[in-house]
Amino acid sequence: MKKKLKKFEEIIKEKKLIDASLEILQWDLETTAPKKGKELIADVFGYLSMKSYNLMTSEEFIKLVEKLSEKKEKLNDIQRKEIEDITEEIEKMKKIPPKEYEEYSKLVARSQGVWEEAKNKNDFNLFKDDLKKIFEYNIKFAKYQMKDEKNIYDVLLNEYEKGMDSEKLDKFFKSLREEIVPLLKKVKESKVKNDFEFLSKKVDIETQRRFNRYLASYLGFDFDRGVLAESEHPFTMNIDKNDVRMTTKFIEDQPFSSIFSVIHESGHGIYEQQIGDDLQGTILASGGSMGIHESQSRFYENILGRSLAFWEGIYKNGIENFPALKEIDINELYRGVNKVEPSLIRTEADELTYSLHIMVRYEIEKGIINGELDIDKLPEIWNKKMEEYLGVVPETDSEGVLQDVHWAGGMIGYFPSYALGSVYAAQIYHKMKEDMDVDQLLRDGKMDRIKGWLRDRIHVYGKLRGTAELIKEITGEDLEPKYYIDYLKEKYSKIYNLD
């Protein structure tokens, strides 16, 4: 048994080294790689992806995992969970023909550069063919995996949120829509001032860089084990808990865009940096489902970062690092960063309308997967749904269908995780407030207490525990949207003086 476990650990180590190499390539693609060098990187991406594929589907490894699985009662919790997860991964990979796996790996590596060019040139047609191929591959791969799922899209949803399906999501989004849309109507009819000039006042990029680095550190992100760089679309990457990489995008006349982007990504980054040491070297040493991961970023960005108490705590040091704050009254700042106004860009959306942006994407990708929507007409479909849900219509592809990188990276089924994350975050916050005075901790700048609470209840477990199990253990309940709805109602009723 010891020999088998040692061999298993050796193969897993090799897999993790390959995966780390792929992550570093991905980082390079999205940050500093020259345009003409991206084709070679895509080829290397395909080559390394096949190394991982061949390793996981080798007869030697499959037999080894089967032998260990037969003796699960002799394994500890971590080993048992690793064997369960790797068995599931093997089963998925075995069903995908090697050539298709390699071609798809190259496609998504190359397509992200194509997407960026299309976005910069405001031309969906440049990206359309690649997008069709990405959806075709995802449909094909999902068909290979189908078991008890009711439709193909459910297979893809399970890649990011295990146990989730479109039937549950339809009910979930319906409950949000029934509450958020009427609340949004009341907010729009409110006579409360909704014009905050400071939100679009120019702040030089170097000042923004300095303040955002300070901000991430203040929140608890460890720069000895992480970096903050720039990319077209902000993201966080976990190569290892000691190498966590975040990006943001700086816009001179939208300084709060990068501020909240960095707060959001810091939530992801802190989660990864706090994974338990006992999980290092295993496949469990990263954050859990995308829903729980987004709960951490949404928690930091909105529940903490858009609270008055947070800005009261950071105001003195914030002014030193960000002189433009001197001219802003703190209560005005609080109202400004919580301004409700339907917008075109998801990442710039206010907290109240954000889930409506997710509904647009959810309905579109579900429609494409189910053969109900035509990718050729995607800009038109996108614009129609934006008008229906948010009352705004993009004038360009760049601020419409091309604004997100997710589909270019093959992440079909990911978007619902954002909305689920917001709900998980509110549910977690409700419990946290029972355990400590969160507002006072924020005023006192004691971010370490909040960070420690999240570490002990969520972060240390990595992928060892499922999201449903974690949420039930922390809150005593399953996923419950009412906490999110109540949170939004209470917050925005006060800000906009609603009855």
Buried (B, 14 or more C-beta within 10 A) or exposed (E): EEEBBEBBBEBBEEBBEBBBBBBBBBBBBBBEBEEEEBEEBBBBBBEBBBBBBEBBBEEEBBEBBEEBBEEEEEBEEBBBBBBBBBBEBBEBBEEBEEEEBBEBBBBBBBBBBBBBBBBEBBBBEBBBEBBBBBBEBBBBBBEBBEEEBEBBBBBBBBBBBBEBBBEBBEEBBEBBBEBBEEBBEBBEEBEEEBEBEBBEBEBEBEBBBEBBBBBBBBBBBBEEBBBBEBBBBBBBBBBBBEBBBBBBBBBEEBBBBBBBBBBBBBBBBBBBBBBBEBBBEBBBBBBBBBBBBBBBBBBBBBBBBBBBBBBBBBBEBBBEBBEBBEEBEEEEBBBBBBBBBBBBBBBBBBBBBBBBBBBBBBBBBBBBBEEEBEBEEBBEBBBEBBEEBBEBEBEBBBBBBBBBBBBBBBBBBBBBBBBBBBBBBBBBBBBBEEEEEBBEBBBEBBBEBBBBBBBEBBBBBBBBBBBBEBBEEBBEEEBBBBBBBEBBBEBBBEBBEBE
